[in-house]
Amino acid sequence: MPEERLKGWNHLPDIPLKVSPLFVWPIRPLDVLKWVWSSWFLITERLIIVGISIACYLWLKPSLEDTGTFEFGWIAQIYVQNFLLTLLIAGSLHLWFYTYSAQGKELKYDPRPLMVNGRQFTLGGQVRDNMFWTLGTGVIIWTVYEAFLFWALANGYMSLITFEAHPIWFVAIFFLIPVWESFYFYIIHRVIHIPFLYKHVHYLHHRNINVGPWSGMSQHPIEQMIFLGSVFVHLIIGAHPLHIIFHLQYYFLTAITTHTGFQGLLVNDKNRLALGTFHHQMHHRYFECNYGSLEIPWDKWFGSFHDGTVEANEKMQERRKRIMGK
């Protein structure tokens, strides 16, 4: 007898959703290698962003010699690059999935279109509102953090890590940033769901129940500051300018790609690039579940994991009733 499926969704991936095999006992090395390979290699978000980061570092970003003092020129240069990169990535994904509907509803989780009008949005429409917060405040905060860390690195306030001096640690940092993101994001996400912070800060992001590419960084400026604040870990562990560029691009750009509303990008009827996860899509619809990611199973450990099954949905509803009854 076929398994009962959740109602109200256009597309469901393979369920139940599985967390990283790094935290499944007994450890199966082959599964771990497959997970790492599929997360990083061939055509993946992470490897693409590594490539973008290297290109920006080599051809577009100011040198450490230039960033030793705060000057309008090099800070404006960073801002323009970040603005155009955001416009290119989010804009291209929006055109592909929504304006031209290049793959229709194939791999689209929510069957509904994005909201053209809506009084809950600052500028009336969902896309206009999301673009305003992403480009209007998000890119500015991204630029301020990047400029500050470049300045701190240039002036010796944080350790400079070079490939020549520390090749293994230099490479390892790229792989550790997503792991740190999984831990950091879960913690801050639970905090901003505290009623006071949710009402005054996080509510803005959650106006997007049905998400699109511009939804990911459509956040209150306070949330954007907290979210991108993950990069300040480099004040403790050190960094190369390339690490700072990658870290901020990874946080900002994957917030865009994971909120496309689609599981992946279809080319010739094959999913060529994994994008939005059903794990986080459910958080936008159900709210009280899946605060983290699948990289480290914080939700599973703390009882907020929704694996996409009807059984998990029923447990979530029961948990809601208990909370509401207190």
Salt bridges, closest charged atoms under 4 A:
ASP110 OD2 - ARG112 NH2 2.72
ASP110 OD2 - ARG285 NH2 2.90
ASP129 OD1 - ARG207 NH2 3.16
GLU146 OE2 - LYS61 NZ 2.88
GLU223 OE1 - HIS202 ND1 2.93
GLU288 OE1 - ARG320 NE 2.73
GLU295 OE1 - ARG46 NH2 2.83
ASP299 OD2 - HIS279 NE2 3.81
